[in-house]
């Protein structure tokens, strides 16, 4: 793949891919170069069947400070149609992480603001380092929320908390984010990266077919209808029961050893 700008892609031996937003001087704001690199990296990961989990994090003190709004301020006479065309391309570029079939983990090492928070929300799981700040202060900048924030935030924290965060534009710390359900765990900064990667390795060690189907079942908050859920599971579970990985999982449980799943 071409060289990446403002982004690093690393792979570990246990099937985990780590995407690091790498423009710390700009608090990892989403530059045009970073956006193009992100699309290339996601396309590569989507095509790589050896990848079983993806971690997204930031270099330096921030996870992501959001979109680079400098170009908006520099074009006060831009038409609505021009701005809409540009913004929808920007949204689709960053939200492309949702097309990955493997579990994705946002490792919120520092500030996740605006579109940066939406990127974390687009991942399946969010962990935060203690001291991290999270928020969607769009209204405080005089703009409507973007990057699917009005969909993703209610989906993760519920309508009441989403209204609070979006209408006040307030920033919360990691501990309050945990209370709101915005993140699942808060980890000390000293051990943050190692604990997140250890968790991701555990996810990557699960049965790939079962993992992918479970992620699909949980898409957009899971099944809203009980009967649809039952019908889906009555098909999806037999698919996994017919795999070699199921037999390996049972043997490993009986032999009291870690399973070695192959995705077959």
N, C-alpha and C positions, 0 to 999 in steps of 0.2 A: 504494500500500500504506500501512497506518497507520504513524505515527511509530514508530521503533524505540527501545527503551530499553536502554542498556548494550550496544549493538551498532551498528556502522556498516556500510552497504553502499555500495560505490562501484564504478563501472564505468569501464573504460578504453576508449579508442577501438579497441583491437585485440582486443576480445572477451573480455577478462579481467574477472572480477568479484572484488572483494576484500571479504571479510567480516572486520571487525576487532572482536574482543571488547573492549568499551570501558567497563570499570569498574576503572581502575587502582588506585584507593584500596583495593579489595578483591582486588587481584591477579587481577582478571578471574574471580573465582569465579562459578559458574553460578547466578545469582539467578533467582527466579521470573520477573522481568521480562525478563531476558536470554533465558531459555528460551522464553518466548512469542514474543519478537522473532525468535529463531533459527528457529522453526517457520515464521513468516510469511515470513522472508527466503528460506529454502530452498524453500518453495512457489513463491515468485515466480521464483526462478532456474530451478526445474524446468520452468516454463512458458515461459521466455524462450529461444527458439531462437537468439538472437543471441549468447548466452553460450557460449564454447568452452573456458573453463578457469576454475576457481575457486580462489582463494587464501584461506586462513584464517590469521589472525595475531592478536596481542594488542597492546593499547595499553600503553605503559609498560614496566616491567621484567619482566613475566611474560607468558607465553602464556596459560596458564589454570591456576589453583591448584586446580581441581577443583570438586566440588559444594559447595554451601553446606550444611554438615552442622549448622548451628545449629538448624534446626527439628527434627532428629532428637533432639539432646540436650535440647531443650525439651519433648519429648513422650515421657518414659521409660515411660509406661503404654500407649503406642500398641500396638494389636494387630498381629500378624504380617500378617494379611490386609490391614489398612489400609496398613501399610508397603509390602507387596508391590504393591498397586494403585498407590500413589504412585510407587514406584521404577520400575516397568515403564513408566509413562507418561513419566517423566523420561528413562529410557534411550532409548525410541523417539523422543522429541523430538530429542535430540542426535544420535542415530545416523541420523536422516533424511538426513544428508548422503550416505549410501551409496546413496540412490535417484537421485542426480544421474547422468546418463548421460555427462557430460563429466568429464575428468580433474580431480582435486582435489589441491591442494598445501597441506600444513600448513607454514607458515613459523613455526617454533618460535623466537621471538625471545627467550624467557626461560624461566622455570620452567614445565614441563608436568608436573603432578602429579596422580596419581589419575585421576579422570574426565577431567581435562584431557589427560593422556597418552592416554587411550582415544579422545578426540576426534581427536587427531593420528593415532592408529593407524587410525581409520576413514577417513582420507584415503588417496588412492592413493600419494602421495609425501610424504616428510618431509625438510625441510632445517632445520638448526639453526644459530643464531648461536653462535659460539665463546663459551663461558662459560655457556650455557644448561644447566639441570639438568632431568633427566627421571627419573621413577620412579613406582612404584605401591605406596605404603606403606600399603595397606589394613590388613594384619595388624598394623601398628604402632599403628593406631587402634582395634584390636579388632573389625574388621569384615572380612567376605568381600569380595573384589573385586566390582565392579559394572561397568555400562556395557559389557558384553561383553568385559571385560578378559581373562578366561580363554579366550576364543576369539581375539581380535584379537592379543594379544601372542605366543602360539605361532605364529600364522599369519605374523607379521612376522619374528620373530627365531629361531624354532625352539623345540622343546620344552625343551631343556636350558637355554638362556638365559632362557626364560620362567619356568621353575621357580625359577631363581636369583633373578630379580627379584621374583617374586610371593611366594616363601616367606621371603626375607630382608627384603623391603620397602625395600631399599637404593636410594639415589638415585645416578644416574650423571651425569657431565658429558658435554658434547657430543662430545668426542673418544672417550670410551669407547662412547657411543651409536653412533658411526660404526663402531667396531670390532665391535659386537654386531649391526650391521645394523638398528638401531632408526631411524637416519636415513641418508640417502643422501649428504649433503654437509654439511660444516661450513664456515661462511662468516664472515669477520670482521664484527663488528657494524656497523662504519662503512659497509660496502657491502652489508649483508645485504638490506635491502628492495629496493634497485635490482637486485641480482643475481637475487633470487627473481622479481621482476616481469618481468625480461628473459627468464628461463627460462620463466615462464608464458606470456609472449607468443609464445615459440617453439612451445610446445605448442599454443596457440590457432591458430597459423598452419598447423598440419598439417591434412590432409583430415578434415573433421568426421565423415563416415560411417565412414571407416577407424578413426578415433580411438575412436568410440563402440563399434564392434564389438570392437576390441582390448581396451578396458576390460571389456567384457562377457566376453570370453574369459578374462581374467585374474581375474575375480571369485572371491573366496574361495581365492586361491592358484593359480588356473588349473586346467586339466583334470588330474584325478588319473589318468585312464586314457588310454593312448596312442591306442587306436583311437577313443575319443570325440573326442580332439583332432584326429585326422586327418579324421574325418567332419565336425566343425565347420568346420575350415579349408577343406575342399573345398566348403563352401557359402558361408562368409563371404568368402573371397577372391574368388570369382566375383561376389559382390554388388558389391564395390568395383571389379572389373575392368569392370563395366558402367556405371560412373559417368562423368559429364563430368569430374569431378575427376581421374580416372585419366589421361584424355587431356591435361588441363592439366599434370599432374605430369610426364608424359613430355615434353611440349613444353618445359616450363620447364627440365628437365634437359638437353635437347638444346641449348637456347638459352642455357644457363648463366645463368639468372636465378631469382629466388625465385618459387615458384608462387603463384598467386592462387586459392586454393580457395574454392568457394562453397557446398559441401555438397550439390551436385546430381550 
